[in-house]
């Protein structure tokens, strides 16, 4: 199942990177202070961050070949201690 969704995850990543670049242009245009005073822009970055975290989790699960809830990036970090 994870392999089947990998194509969509990569497409989503490309779109998120594109929109991050657009937001970067807007930050350069109006300045960071004015940009981040708008709550919608803060929400955009929260969504971008959430997507990057989910994408990373899916890649870790795909690489390690497990769809178990305990096999994600968080459990790998715990095991490393």
C-alpha positions in Angstrom: 0.0 0.0 0.0 2.8 2.4 0.8 4.4 1.8 -2.6 1.1 2.6 -4.3 0.8 5.9 -2.6 4.5 6.9 -3.2 3.7 8.5 -6.6 1.0 10.7 -5.0 3.3 11.6 -2.1 6.0 12.7 -4.6 3.5 14.8 -6.6 2.3 16.3 -3.3 5.9 17.1 -2.4 6.5 18.8 -5.7 3.4 21.0 -5.2 4.3 21.9 -1.6 7.9 22.9 -2.7 6.3 25.0 -5.5 4.0 26.8 -3.1 6.8 27.3 -0.6 8.7 29.1 -3.3 5.7 31.2 -4.1 5.4 32.1 -0.4 9.1 32.9 -0.4 8.6 35.4 -3.2 5.8 37.0 -1.2 8.0 37.3 1.9 10.7 38.9 -0.2 8.2 41.3 -1.7 6.4 42.5 1.5 8.9 41.7 4.2 8.9 38.9 6.8 7.2 41.0 9.6 4.2 42.1 7.5 4.0 38.6 5.9 3.8 36.7 9.2 1.3 39.2 10.7 -1.3 37.6 8.5 -2.7 34.5 10.2 -3.4 32.8 6.8 0.3 32.9 6.0 1.2 31.4 9.3 -1.4 28.7 8.6 0.2 28.1 5.2 3.6 27.4 6.8 2.0 25.2 9.5 0.4 23.1 6.7 3.7 22.9 4.8 5.5 21.7 7.9 2.8 19.1 8.5 3.1 17.8 5.0 6.9 17.6 5.2 6.6 15.6 8.5 4.0 13.2 7.0 6.1 12.8 3.8 9.2 12.0 5.9 7.2 9.5 7.9 5.9 7.8 4.8 9.4 7.6 3.4 10.8 6.0 6.5 8.0 3.4 6.6 8.5 2.7 2.8 12.3 2.3 3.2 12.0 0.0 6.2 9.1 -1.9 4.7 6.6 -1.7 7.4 3.1 -0.3 7.7 3.0 -0.9 11.5 2.1 2.2 13.5 5.2 1.4 15.7 7.6 1.4 12.8 7.7 5.1 12.0 10.3 7.8 12.4 9.4 8.4 16.0 9.9 4.8 17.1 13.2 4.7 15.2 14.4 7.7 17.2 13.4 6.1 20.4 15.2 2.9 19.5 18.4 4.8 18.8 18.8 5.9 22.4 
